[in-house]
Amino acid sequence: MPRYASLVLALLLLLFPALAAGQTGLEALSIEQTEDGETWSLSLQVLVLMTMLTLLPAMVLMMTSFTRIVVVLAILRQALGTASTPSNQILVGLAMFLTLFVMMPVFDRINEQALQPYLAEEMGPAEALESASEPLRAFMTRQTRENDIALFLRIADYGEVESPEEVPMTVLIPAFMTSELKTAFIIGFVIYLPFLVIDLVVASILMSMGMLMLSPMIISLPFKLLLFVLVDGWSLIMGTLASSFFV
């Protein structure tokens, strides 16, 4: 027992200088008032950046085209009746790369208007964040229905706004998500119809032949795959999803 006590004491002595240094390092987390505005210390900027990185997955889901794409791909897989093929990893990968393709003009504007001036120390963190939100706001506004924005304005009791620029982000983001889900389900319904017709035809033929014990899915699956391949389905789906954001 004394041996363990001496070991703990030695570790505390070794950690004491590090703890003391950490306490002095906290002074770097400061905000100074200057003539040009607020200047954040480097440690505080790193802390804010790391916090934003933890929120990056939620931002990708809520403020980009990812939601519409991944929902449509999931409905397509359900319509084909292929169970877990393609797998979830493949669908998410397709959605991610198609999202990068669709959002690249927005990311380029964010890089030019906010990131590069911030790295060149021509713009403060708060100003850079405000400048970076403008391209995202313009993208989300184009894809959001007016009635969805009006719904969340009414729920939040913000009153009427004269222009889209006056809509707060706390209202625009949930309205954008609601509108994206509605659009994804509309596209998914249109995609589902041809495969539903094949299922109905196959089920009717099997029932008329008295083959009630045979699952229609076993017979209809090859025909649905053949139809999807003949019409070059993947190119049609990807092209339709990408072009739906540029209308």
Helices and strands as residue ranges (DSSP letters): H 2-25, G 26-28, E 31-34, E 37-40, H 42-54, H 56-63, H 66-80, H 88-110, I 111-115, H 116-119, H 125-143, H 146-156, G 164-166, H 169-208, H 216-230, H 233-243
